[in-house]
C-alpha cells in the first residue's frame, strides 16, 4: 500500500473524531470508525491520525483504541503497517457490508428481540429470584473468568443468560432466551473478542447479579441494556445500509 496523507478535515469527519462516551467505549469506537469507512468519510488508503492524537481526540485510553483498531484490522476495514512509513490505514478495498448479507440478514430484528428478552428477563428476575437462583449465575461468572478460549467463555455466557431467564420462573421466557441466544450466535461470531472486552462483559454479569440480589429491577434493566448495546455498536460498523 502506498503511503497516504491524512483525510481532509470536514464537519462530517470531525464528528467521527468527537469524544466517545462511556460505558461502551471500545464498542462505540469500532462503530464510529467502521461506519466512517463504510460511508466513505474515511477514504480507502487514507491514514488515521497517530494513535496518541486519536486517543486524545476520542478521549479513550490508547489500549482501548488499540483493541478497536485490532477488531477493524481483523474485519478487513483497516491495515496496520510498520516502519518509518507505517501507521494505520483504511484498507484499499474495505468491506462495505454487501458480503455480510447472508449472515446479517434480519440482524436488526434479532438485536431488537434480544433487547426485549434480556431486559424483560432482568426485570422479572429482580422481582422473583432468590439466592438459590443466583448461585449458579455466580459460578458461571467464575467459569468465564477462567476461560482460556472464547468458545468456553461463550458456552458459559449463553448458560448465564438462560439462567437469568430461569430465575424468573417463566418457561416461556426461558424458551425465548434460548431462541435469541441461538439467533445471536452467527452475529457474535463476526466480532473480535479482546480479553479486556470479555472482562468488561463479565463485570456487567456481576453487576446484574448484584441488582438481582437487591431486587433492584431498574438497575437490572439498565445493566442488561448496557450489555446488549456493546454488540450493537460493533455490528453497526458491519451492517449494510
N, C-alpha and C positions, 0 to 999 in steps of 0.2 A: 504494500500500500504506500502511495506517495504521501509525504508529509503534507498536511493541510493547515491552513490558518484557522483561528477560532471563528465561529459563525458570527455574522453581523448582528449587532445588538438591536433588537426590535422590541416594541412593547409586549408582543406575544412571547418572545423568548425570555424577556425579563420576568414574566410571570412564571416561567418554568423554574427559574432560579430564586424564587421567593422562599423565605424560611419554611421548612417543613414542620408540621405540627405533631406534637406527641399525642397519643402514646404509640402510634404505628409509624415511627419514623422510617424504619427500614422499608416497610411495605409501601408507604407513600412515596418514598424516593424512587423505588422501582417503577411505580405507576407514573410519576412525574416525568422521568427521563424516557421511559418506554413509550408513553403517549406522545411526547415531543418528537421522538424519532418516527413514530407511525404517522404523525400528521405532517412531517416534513419540516418542522420548526428547527430540528437539528438535522442538517443535510448529510447525506452519505459522504463518508471520508472526512467530515469535519472533526476537529479536535475538541474534546471537552476542556474546560478550564482546568488548570493544575489542581491536584487533589486538595491541597491546603486551602486554596482560594474557594473551590467549590464547596467544601465542607463548611467554611465560614459563611458563605452566602446562604446555604441551606440551613445553617445553624444546627448541624448534626455533627456527631463525632466522626473522625476520619475512619474509625473501624466500621461504623455503620455504613459510611459511604463505600468503603471497600467491599462490604458484603453485597450492597445493592449493585455495584459495578460487576462483581463476580456473577451475580444472577443474570444480568443482562449480557455478559460475555457468553455464559452457558446457553442462553436462549438465542444467540446469534445476532443480537442487536448492536453490541459493541465489540471492539477488538482492542486488546492491550498489547502495546509494543514496547520493548525495552531498548535501551541505548540512548545516545545523545538526541536522536530524532524521535525518540519514543514518546509514549503518552497513551491516553485512552481516546480512541477514535470511534465514530459511528461506522458501522460496517458499510462496505460499498454497496451491498445488496441486502439490507436488513429485512427480516421477515415482517410483512405488513399485515399479518393476520389471516390472509387467504388460505395459507397452508394449514391453519388450525381449525378450519371449518368443521371437519367431521367430528373431532373431539369436543369442540366448544359449542356445537350446535345446541341451542337451548340452555346455554350456561347461565344466562341471567335468570331464567326461571328457576333453575336449580338453586342458585345463590339466594334468591328471594324465599324459596321454600325452606332453605336451611335456616335463614334468619327467623322465620315464623316458628319452626320446630324448636330450634335451640333456645330462643328467648322464652317461648311458651313452657318448655320443659324446665328451664331455670326458675321461672316464676312459681310453677306448681310444686317443684321440688323444695323450694324455700318454704312453702306453706306446709308441706306434708312430711318431709324427710326427717327421720330420726337417726341417732348415732349409728345403729346397725347398717343403715343405708349408706352412710358416709365412709365407714371403714374400708370397704372395697375401693372407693374412689381414692382415698389416701394411698392405699397400696399401689394403685395404678400410677399415681404420680411418681412414686418411688421407682417403679419399673421404668418409666420414661426417663428419669434421671440416669439410670444405669444402662440405658440402651446404647449399644455401640454401632448400630446400623439403623438407618431411617425406617426400614421395614419393621424392625422390632418396635421402634417408637410408635409407628403408625398403628400397629395392632393394638398396643395399649391405649393409644389415643382414641381409637374407634370404640374400644370397650369402655373407656371412661365416659364418653358422651352417651352411649347406650345406658350406662349405669346411672347417669343423671336422669334419664327418662324413666328408668326402672324405679327410681326413688319417688316418682310421682304416684306410683300405684296404678297407672293407666296403661293397660295392654295396648290400646290403640296408639298411644303416644310412643310407646316402645317400638311398635311396628313402623311408625312414621320416622323415628330417629334412625332405625336400622336402614330404612329405604334411602333416606337422604345421605347417610354416610356412604352407602354404596354408590350413589349417584355422584358424590364428590370425588370418588377415587380417581377417575380419569383426569379430573381437573387438577387435583393436588399433585398428581404425577408429573405435571408440567412445570412445577415450581421448584426452584432450588431451595435447599433446607440447611442454611448455615447453622452451626451449633448454637450460636447466640440467639438466633430466632427461635429454635426449639426450646431453649431455656426460658425465653420470654413467654412462649406459649404455655409451658408447663407452670410458670409463675401465675399465669392467668387461671389455670386449672385450680391452683391452690387458693387463689383469691376467691374463686367461685365457691369452693368448699367452705371457706370462712363465712361467706354470706349465707350459704345454705344452713350452716350450723347455727347462725344467729337468727334464722328465719327472716332474713332481710331480702324480700322479693325485689325491691327496686335496685339494690346493689347487685343482686344476682343477674338481673336482666342487663344492667349496664356492662358487667364483665362479659356476659355472653355475647352482647352486641359488639363490644370491642374485639372479642376473639374472632368473630366472623369477618370483621372489617379487614383484618390483615390479609386474608385470602383474596378478598375483593379488590384491594388495591393492586396486588400483583397481577391478577388476571386482567385488570383493566388495561394494563400495558400490552396484553397479548390478544385481547378480543378484537375481532374485526368490527369495523363500523356497522 
